[in-house]
Amino acid sequence: MAEKKDTKLYIGGLYVNTVKGTGKTFLSGRFTFGSKILIFQNDRKQKNSDPDWQMYLVPAVPKDQRKPTEEAAPRTEQEDDNVPF
């Protein structure tokens, strides 16, 4: 009897996080080549065909190069609407 070959490719793990300020839960994990994956629940879902979760690939910024979160301006709804996905 022939052995079954495992065709799954492990690409990383995800961790549960909380958005500061809103308390919403999201998943994040490191990816290859200095990037990070962020997965948020789709709170703008209007139809059953809309995705339940949305995934973004962003640059992974080392902790010593991050700006303090207190200085970051909150995103506006208009900025969110400009996201191309």
C-alpha positions as CSV (number, residue, x, y, z in Angstrom):
1,M,0.0,0.0,0.0
2,A,1.4,3.4,-1.0
3,E,2.0,6.0,1.7
4,K,0.0,9.2,1.5
5,K,2.2,12.3,1.0
6,D,1.4,15.2,3.3
7,T,0.7,18.2,1.0
8,K,0.1,20.8,3.7
9,L,2.8,23.5,4.0
10,Y,3.1,25.2,7.4
11,I,3.5,28.9,7.0
12,G,3.2,30.2,10.5
13,G,1.2,30.5,13.7
14,L,-1.5,33.1,14.6
15,Y,-2.0,34.8,18.0
16,V,-5.1,36.3,19.4
17,N,-4.8,40.1,20.1
18,T,-7.0,42.9,21.1
19,V,-7.3,46.3,19.4
20,K,-6.5,49.0,22.0
21,G,-9.4,51.4,22.3
22,T,-12.1,49.3,20.7
23,G,-11.4,46.0,22.4
24,K,-12.0,44.1,19.2
25,T,-10.3,40.8,18.7
26,F,-8.0,40.0,15.8
27,L,-5.4,37.4,14.8
28,S,-1.8,38.2,13.9
29,G,1.3,36.3,13.0
30,R,4.7,36.7,11.4
31,F,5.1,35.7,7.8
32,T,8.1,35.4,5.6
33,F,10.4,38.2,4.3
34,G,9.8,40.7,7.2
35,S,6.0,40.7,6.8
36,K,3.1,40.1,9.2
37,I,-0.4,38.8,8.6
38,L,-3.4,40.5,10.3
39,I,-6.9,39.0,10.3
40,F,-9.9,41.0,11.4
41,Q,-13.5,40.1,11.6
42,N,-15.5,41.8,8.9
43,D,-17.7,44.2,10.8
44,R,-19.0,45.7,7.5
45,K,-20.5,42.4,6.2
46,Q,-23.8,43.1,4.5
47,K,-24.4,39.9,2.5
48,N,-23.8,36.2,3.0
49,S,-21.4,36.3,0.1
50,D,-19.2,38.9,2.0
51,P,-16.2,37.4,3.8
52,D,-16.5,36.8,7.5
53,W,-12.8,37.7,8.1
54,Q,-10.4,40.0,6.2
55,M,-6.7,39.3,5.9
56,Y,-4.0,41.9,5.4
57,L,-0.3,41.5,4.7
58,V,1.7,44.3,6.3
59,P,5.4,45.1,6.9
60,A,6.7,43.8,10.2
61,V,8.2,46.8,12.0
62,P,10.8,46.0,14.7
63,K,9.7,47.1,18.2
64,D,12.6,49.6,18.4
65,Q,11.4,51.4,15.2
66,R,7.7,51.6,16.1
67,K,6.1,55.0,16.9
68,P,4.4,55.3,20.2
69,T,0.6,54.4,19.9
70,E,-0.3,57.6,21.8
71,E,0.9,59.7,18.9
72,A,-0.9,57.8,16.2
73,A,-4.0,59.5,14.9
74,P,-7.2,57.3,14.9
75,R,-8.2,56.2,11.4
76,T,-11.3,57.8,9.9
77,E,-14.1,55.9,8.2
78,Q,-13.1,57.7,5.0
79,E,-9.5,56.3,5.3
80,D,-11.0,52.8,5.8
81,D,-13.0,53.1,2.7
82,N,-9.9,53.7,0.7
83,V,-8.4,50.3,1.5
84,P,-8.3,48.5,-1.9
85,F,-9.8,45.2,-0.6
